[in-house]
Amino acid sequence: MDNRLDLNLLLTLETLLAERSVTKAAAKLRSSQPAVSAQLARLRRMFDDPLLIPGARAMTPTPRALGIAPRLSELVDGFRAIVQREDFDLATIQAVVMISASDAVQCRIGKWFATMADAAPGIQLGFVPGTRAMIPALDSHMASGQVDLLVGCSALIHHDRLHLRQLYQEQLVCVMRRDHPFQDDSLALDVFSSMNHLIVSPLGGDFSGVTDGVLHKLNLSRRGSVSVPSFLVAEQILCDTDLVSVFPATLARERAATLKSYPLPISVPTIEIAMAWHERTHHSPLHRWMREQIAGVLTGWTAESPGA
């Protein structure tokens, strides 16, 4: 084991953990692939651990590497903070910001960011879907730079090492296509529970949610035939079938041209939507600016029109 400290090696390790590829890490570090491979060999000796295992598509970090990643990112970020300026220029800064959010939130943020194309030509905004597998390793994903910002249900964010900002409360409504056979003015509970439902599970794979929890307490249930992780896919399915679904009221308002909505016939708790980020980006002027802009975009979204 070689315990000699080399800050360049630590920077290489941080980049390798983020990119999971020697080739991509070399490009990001503006180095050569053989040089990064040699540094990885030294890192393996330093930590007496393989750190990253070669795979078909990407390298897989070992448990030791995953344990190192959060502390390493904080350490390297601390060194960067010493030498970086406290301000930044939107017109010249070069950066990639990765956001995990539902497809509906991605659309809203993406539309806003499109207006920034001329003002911030060097900033790239990337979206990654939130998945069930991501939640337990969220801290590691954020520490390694795979995710910079998470927007989602605050009840699912249980990480003491993350900063959290509540954004808004979301109501839920029942939606269906405008020419759906159901044409009553209001939706009764027995009718709602007897309908064939399309379940939207942003994390993937669920056939139940907060609505089902309330129904269960009333000794009722609903039939969920299909589960999809995307609200926009759900809209397409709803428009061509007699299925119904439960949507955020904000999204239902946006899709009023194709979907009609009804208040739920049961009292369902509001969904708390929050924004979470890692200490790695907490003091970054760019990320602070980005968080403020996105918070304004999303809170403004919910206030655009009353009711659902």
C-alpha positions in Angstrom: 0.0 0.0 0.0 1.3 3.5 -1.0 0.0 6.1 1.4 1.8 9.1 -0.1 -0.6 11.9 -0.7 -1.0 13.2 -4.3 -3.7 15.7 -4.8 -3.7 15.1 -8.6 -4.4 11.5 -8.0 -7.4 12.4 -5.8 -8.7 14.7 -8.6 -8.4 11.8 -11.0 -10.3 9.5 -8.7 -13.1 12.0 -8.3 -13.4 12.3 -12.0 -13.3 8.5 -12.5 -16.0 8.0 -10.0 -18.2 10.6 -11.7 -17.5 9.4 -15.3 -17.1 5.6 -14.6 -14.9 5.5 -17.7 -11.1 6.0 -18.2 -11.7 7.4 -21.6 -14.3 9.9 -20.5 -12.3 10.8 -17.4 -9.2 11.4 -19.6 -11.2 13.8 -21.8 -12.6 15.7 -18.9 -9.1 16.0 -17.3 -7.6 16.9 -20.6 -5.2 14.0 -20.3 -4.5 10.8 -22.2 -6.1 7.5 -21.6 -2.8 5.7 -20.8 -1.9 8.5 -18.2 -5.3 8.1 -16.5 -5.0 4.3 -16.5 -1.5 4.6 -14.9 -3.0 6.9 -12.2 -5.8 4.5 -11.6 -3.2 1.8 -11.0 -1.5 4.0 -8.5 -4.8 4.7 -6.8 -5.5 1.0 -6.5 -2.2 0.6 -4.7 -2.8 3.6 -2.5 -6.1 2.3 -1.3 -5.3 -1.4 -1.6 -8.6 -1.8 -3.4 -9.7 -2.2 -7.1 -11.9 0.9 -6.7 -13.5 0.6 -10.1 -14.2 -2.7 -11.8 -14.3 -2.9 -15.6 -17.7 -3.6 -17.1 -19.4 -3.9 -20.5 -20.7 -0.3 -20.6 -19.2 1.4 -17.6 -16.9 0.8 -14.7 -18.5 -0.3 -11.4 -17.3 1.3 -8.2 -16.4 -1.0 -5.3 -18.0 -0.5 -1.8 -14.8 1.1 -0.7 -15.0 3.6 -3.6 -18.6 4.4 -2.9 -17.6 5.1 0.7 -14.8 7.4 -0.4 -16.8 9.4 -2.9 -18.8 11.8 -0.6 -15.7 12.7 1.5 -13.5 13.0 -1.6 -15.9 15.3 -3.4 -16.1 17.6 -0.3 -12.3 17.6 0.0 -11.7 18.4 -3.7 -14.6 21.0 -3.7 -13.0 22.6 -0.7 -9.7 23.0 -2.6 -11.6 24.4 -5.6 -13.3 26.9 -3.4 -9.9 28.3 -2.3 -8.9 29.1 -5.8 -12.2 29.9 -7.6 -13.7 33.3 -7.7 -16.9 33.9 -5.7 -18.8 35.3 -8.7 -19.3 34.0 -12.2 -20.3 35.3 -15.6 -23.2 33.6 -17.3 -21.9 34.6 -20.7 -18.6 32.8 -20.3 -18.9 30.1 -17.7 -18.6 26.5 -18.9 -20.6 23.9 -16.9 -22.9 20.9 -17.0 -25.7 20.8 -14.4 -27.5 17.4 -13.9 -31.0 17.4 -12.5 -33.2 14.5 -11.4 -36.9 15.1 -11.6 -40.2 13.8 -13.0 -40.8 14.3 -16.7 -43.4 17.0 -16.0 -40.9 19.0 -13.9 -38.2 18.4 -16.5 -40.5 19.9 -19.2 -41.1 23.0 -17.1 -37.4 23.6 -16.2 -36.4 22.7 -19.8 -38.7 25.3 -21.2 -37.3 28.0 -18.9 -33.7 27.0 -19.6 -34.4 27.3 -23.4 -34.9 31.0 -22.8 -31.3 31.1 -21.3 -29.6 29.8 -24.5 -28.2 33.1 -25.6 -27.4 34.5 -22.1 -25.6 31.3 -20.9 -24.2 29.6 -24.0 -21.6 27.6 -22.0 -24.1 26.0 -19.6 -25.6 22.6 -20.4 -28.6 21.2 -18.5 -28.9 17.5 -18.3 -31.9 15.5 -16.9 -31.7 12.1 -15.4 -34.9 10.1 -14.4 -35.4 9.4 -10.7 -35.5 5.6 -10.1 -36.1 3.3 -7.2 -32.5 2.2 -7.3 -31.2 5.8 -7.0 -32.8 6.6 -3.7 -30.6 4.5 -1.4 -27.5 5.8 -3.2 -28.6 9.3 -3.7 -25.9 10.8 -1.5 -23.3 8.9 -3.5 -24.7 10.0 -6.8 -24.7 13.6 -5.7 -21.2 13.4 -4.2 -19.8 12.0 -7.4 -21.5 14.6 -9.6 -23.9 12.2 -11.4 -26.7 14.4 -9.9 -26.4 18.0 -8.9 -30.0 18.7 -8.0 -33.0 16.6 -7.1 -36.6 17.9 -7.4 -39.2 15.5 -6.0 -41.5 14.4 -3.1 -39.8 15.5 0.1 -41.1 12.3 1.9 -38.8 10.2 -0.3 -35.6 12.3 0.5 -34.2 10.8 3.7 -30.5 11.8 3.6 -29.0 13.8 6.5 -26.1 14.9 4.3 -28.3 16.7 1.8 -29.6 20.3 1.9 -33.3 20.5 1.5 -35.6 23.4 0.4 -39.4 23.0 0.3 -40.8 24.5 -2.9 -44.6 24.0 -3.0 -47.5 21.8 -2.1 -49.2 19.8 -4.9 -52.8 18.7 -4.9 -53.9 15.6 -6.7 -56.9 15.3 -9.1 -58.5 12.5 -11.2 -57.9 13.0 -15.0 -59.4 11.3 -18.1 -59.7 12.2 -21.8 -62.1 15.0 -22.6 -64.5 12.6 -24.5 -64.4 9.9 -21.9 -67.7 8.1 -21.4 -68.0 9.5 -17.9 -69.6 12.9 -18.3 -71.0 13.7 -14.9 -70.4 17.0 -13.2 -68.7 15.4 -10.2 -67.0 12.1 -9.4 -68.5 9.9 -6.7 -66.3 7.7 -4.6 -67.9 4.4 -5.7 -67.5 5.4 -9.3 -63.9 6.4 -8.8 -62.9 3.2 -7.1 -64.6 1.1 -9.8 -62.9 2.8 -12.7 -59.9 1.2 -14.5 -56.8 3.2 -13.5 -53.5 4.0 -15.1 -50.9 4.4 -12.3 -48.1 6.9 -12.7 -45.1 5.8 -10.6 -42.2 8.3 -11.2 -39.8 5.9 -9.4 -41.1 3.0 -11.5 -43.0 -0.2 -10.9 -45.6 0.8 -8.3 -49.3 0.0 -8.6 -50.2 1.9 -5.5 -49.6 5.3 -4.0 -50.9 7.8 -1.5 -54.5 7.6 -3.0 -54.5 3.8 -2.4 -53.4 4.3 1.2 -56.5 6.5 1.8 -58.8 4.1 0.0 -57.5 1.1 2.0 -58.4 2.9 5.2 -62.0 3.1 3.9 -61.9 -0.6 3.0 -61.9 0.3 -0.7 -59.4 -0.2 -3.5 -59.0 0.7 -7.2 -57.9 -1.4 -10.1 -54.6 -0.4 -11.6 -54.2 -2.1 -15.0 -51.1 -0.3 -16.2 -48.2 1.4 -14.4 -45.8 3.9 -16.2 -43.0 6.1 -14.8 -44.0 9.1 -17.0 -46.8 11.6 -16.8 -46.4 12.5 -20.5 -46.6 8.8 -21.5 -49.7 8.5 -19.3 -51.3 11.4 -21.1 -50.9 9.7 -24.4 -52.4 6.5 -23.1 -55.3 8.3 -21.5 -56.2 10.1 -24.7 -56.7 6.8 -26.5 -58.3 4.7 -23.8 -61.0 4.8 -21.2 -58.5 4.6 -18.4 -58.4 7.3 -15.7 -55.4 8.4 -13.6 -54.4 10.6 -10.7 -52.3 13.6 -11.7 -50.8 16.6 -9.9 -53.3 19.5 -10.3 -50.6 21.7 -11.7 -50.0 19.3 -14.6 -53.7 18.7 -15.1 -54.2 22.5 -15.6 -51.5 22.5 -18.3 -53.1 19.5 -20.1 -56.6 20.9 -20.0 -56.9 20.9 -23.8 -56.7 17.0 -23.9 -57.6 16.0 -20.3 -60.5 16.9 -18.1 -60.1 16.7 -14.3 -62.2 16.1 -11.2 -61.5 16.7 -7.6 -60.8 13.4 -5.9 -63.8 12.1 -3.9 -61.6 11.4 -0.9 -59.3 13.6 1.2 -55.8 12.9 0.1 -52.8 14.6 1.8 -51.0 17.2 -0.3 -47.7 16.3 -1.8 -44.7 18.3 -0.5 -42.3 19.0 -3.4 -38.8 19.9 -2.4 -35.4 20.5 -3.9 -32.3 18.7 -2.5 -28.6 19.1 -3.2 -25.2 18.0 -1.8 -22.7 19.9 0.2 -20.5 19.6 -2.9 -22.5 22.3 -4.7 -23.8 24.1 -1.7 -21.4 27.1 -1.9 -21.0 27.1 -5.7 -22.1 30.5 -7.1 -23.4 28.9 -10.3 -25.4 26.2 -8.4 -26.8 28.8 -6.0 -28.0 30.9 -8.9 -29.4 27.8 -10.6 -31.3 26.7 -7.5 -32.8 30.2 -7.0 -33.9 30.3 -10.7 -35.5 26.9 -10.6 -37.3 27.5 -7.3 -38.8 30.6 -8.9 -39.8 28.8 -12.0 -41.5 25.9 -10.1 -43.2 28.0 -7.5 -44.5 30.3 -10.2 -45.8 27.3 -12.1 -48.1 26.3 -9.3 -49.5 29.9 -9.0 -50.2 30.5 -12.6 -53.9 29.7 -12.5 -56.3 29.0 -9.6 -58.0 25.7 -9.1 -57.6 22.4 -11.0 
